[in-house]
Amino acid sequence: MSNSISTVDVPAEDALRLDDAAAMLRLGEATGRVLAGDHRAAKPAEHVRAVLLHGPLGAGKTTFVRGFVEALPGSEAAEVSSPSFTLCNSYPTRPAVLHCDLYRSEDLTPDGTLANLPEEVDEALEAGEGIVLVEWAERLPAAVRPAQRLDIYFQVCQNSRFALLVPHGAAAARALAALKQAL
């Protein structure tokens, strides 16, 4: 496996192996069910409101989002597609999901983060309502990353994908524990 996963402060052996698109969808579905339940049960300040997705093109980020959205009530009215050109797609689920893709965002600083965050993404991350899923999250400046979040690092290795889930905050740690049980 590449160093990009092992540079995170979590042992690489904790990464989940995903052998096909169906496995990626299942991970997304399980994550969606856990976080939707968390939103119903917890006060807004006590739930995970962002999932930041990191990884190269073709790693399965949009497939993960499709599974996530399909697990939520109201998903029958949602058509999940990559928002590379629109930047953000809103889905009428419960809780509401905003799916953002920063791949085509320009105006990067020397460290590879965005100098000017698109207004829609900035507002969604600040609002704390619903769940925000961000593809190419490595472009988000550290200052705008929510304290309660789940970062997922995807890595492609031959014919498989690996996903390393890293919680930030107590609510994210609880959500990850519940997710591990669900998987």
C-alpha positions in Angstrom: 0.0 0.0 0.0 1.2 3.5 -0.7 2.4 5.8 2.0 -0.5 8.2 1.5 -2.6 6.1 3.9 0.1 5.3 6.4 1.0 9.0 6.8 -2.2 9.4 8.8 -1.9 8.8 12.5 -3.8 5.5 12.3 -2.1 2.2 11.6 -2.5 1.2 7.9 -3.6 -2.3 9.0 -6.8 -0.6 10.2 -7.7 0.2 6.6 -10.8 -1.6 5.1 -10.2 -3.6 1.9 -12.9 -3.0 -0.7 -12.6 -5.5 -3.6 -15.4 -4.1 -5.8 -17.9 -1.3 -6.3 -20.5 -3.3 -4.3 -18.2 -3.2 -1.3 -17.7 0.5 -1.7 -21.5 1.0 -1.9 -22.0 -1.1 1.3 -19.4 1.1 3.1 -21.3 4.2 2.0 -24.7 2.7 3.0 -23.4 1.7 6.5 -21.9 5.1 7.1 -25.1 6.8 5.9 -27.2 4.7 8.3 -24.9 5.3 11.3 -24.7 9.1 10.7 -28.4 9.5 10.0 -29.2 7.7 13.2 -26.7 10.0 15.0 -28.5 13.0 13.6 -31.8 11.8 14.9 -30.5 11.0 18.4 -28.1 13.8 19.1 -28.1 17.5 19.6 -26.7 19.3 16.6 -23.4 20.1 18.3 -23.0 16.4 19.2 -23.2 14.8 15.8 -20.9 14.3 12.8 -21.9 16.9 10.2 -19.1 16.3 7.6 -17.5 13.4 5.9 -14.3 14.5 4.1 -13.3 12.1 1.3 -9.6 12.0 0.2 -8.1 10.0 -2.6 -7.1 9.9 -6.3 -9.3 9.9 -9.3 -11.1 6.5 -9.6 -10.7 5.7 -5.9 -14.5 5.3 -5.4 -15.4 8.5 -3.7 -18.6 9.1 -5.7 -19.6 5.4 -5.4 -19.3 5.8 -1.6 -21.5 8.9 -1.8 -24.1 7.0 -3.8 -24.3 4.3 -1.2 -24.4 6.9 1.6 -27.3 8.8 0.0 -29.2 5.6 -0.9 -29.3 4.5 2.8 -31.2 7.6 3.9 -34.9 8.3 3.9 -35.9 10.4 0.9 -33.2 8.9 -1.3 -35.7 7.8 -3.9 -35.9 11.4 -5.0 -32.1 11.8 -5.2 -30.0 11.1 -8.3 -26.4 10.9 -7.2 -23.8 12.0 -9.7 -20.4 13.6 -9.4 -20.7 17.4 -8.9 -17.3 18.1 -10.6 -18.9 20.7 -12.8 -21.7 22.0 -10.6 -19.4 21.9 -7.5 -22.3 20.9 -5.1 -25.4 18.7 -5.4 -28.1 18.8 -2.7 -30.1 15.7 -2.0 -33.6 15.7 -0.4 -32.8 13.1 2.2 -33.3 13.1 5.9 -31.0 14.4 7.1 -30.3 16.6 4.0 -27.0 15.9 2.2 -24.8 18.3 0.4 -22.3 16.6 -1.9 -19.4 18.8 -2.9 -16.5 18.1 -5.3 -13.5 20.4 -5.1 -11.5 18.7 -7.9 -12.0 21.5 -10.4 -11.6 24.2 -7.9 -8.9 26.6 -8.8 -6.9 29.3 -6.8 -4.8 26.8 -4.8 -2.2 27.9 -2.4 1.3 26.5 -2.5 0.3 23.8 0.1 -2.5 22.6 -2.3 -5.5 24.0 -0.3 -8.0 26.5 -1.6 -7.1 30.1 -1.2 -10.8 31.0 -1.5 -13.4 28.4 -0.6 -16.5 28.4 -2.8 -19.3 30.2 -0.9 -21.7 27.2 -1.0 -19.2 24.9 0.6 -18.1 27.4 3.2 -21.8 28.1 4.2 -22.6 24.4 4.4 -19.6 23.6 6.6 -20.5 26.6 8.9 -24.2 25.9 9.1 -24.0 22.6 10.9 -27.3 21.4 9.4 -27.5 18.2 7.5 -24.4 16.3 6.4 -21.8 17.6 4.0 -19.8 15.1 2.0 -16.7 16.7 0.4 -14.7 15.0 -2.4 -11.1 16.1 -2.8 -11.2 17.3 0.9 -7.4 17.6 0.9 -8.1 21.0 -0.7 -10.0 22.3 2.3 -8.0 24.6 4.5 -7.6 23.2 8.0 -9.4 26.2 9.5 -12.7 25.4 7.8 -12.7 21.6 8.6 -15.5 21.0 11.2 -14.3 19.7 14.6 -16.8 16.8 14.5 -16.0 15.0 11.2 -15.0 11.7 9.7 -12.1 11.8 7.2 -12.0 8.8 4.8 -8.7 8.2 2.9 -9.2 6.1 -0.2 -6.3 4.3 -1.8 -6.2 2.3 -5.0 -3.9 -0.8 -4.9 -4.0 -3.1 -7.9 -7.6 -4.3 -8.3 -8.8 -3.3 -4.8 -9.5 -0.1 -2.9 -8.6 0.6 0.7 -10.4 3.0 3.0 -8.9 4.4 6.2 -11.6 6.0 8.4 -10.2 8.7 10.8 -12.6 10.3 13.4 -12.2 13.8 14.6 -14.1 14.6 17.8 -16.0 12.5 20.3 -19.1 12.2 18.1 -17.0 10.9 15.2 -15.3 8.4 17.4 -18.7 7.1 18.6 -19.9 7.0 15.0 -16.8 5.1 13.9 -17.3 2.5 16.7 -20.9 2.0 15.6 -19.8 1.8 12.0 -17.3 -0.9 12.8 -20.0 -2.9 14.5 -22.4 -2.5 11.5 -19.7 -3.7 9.1 
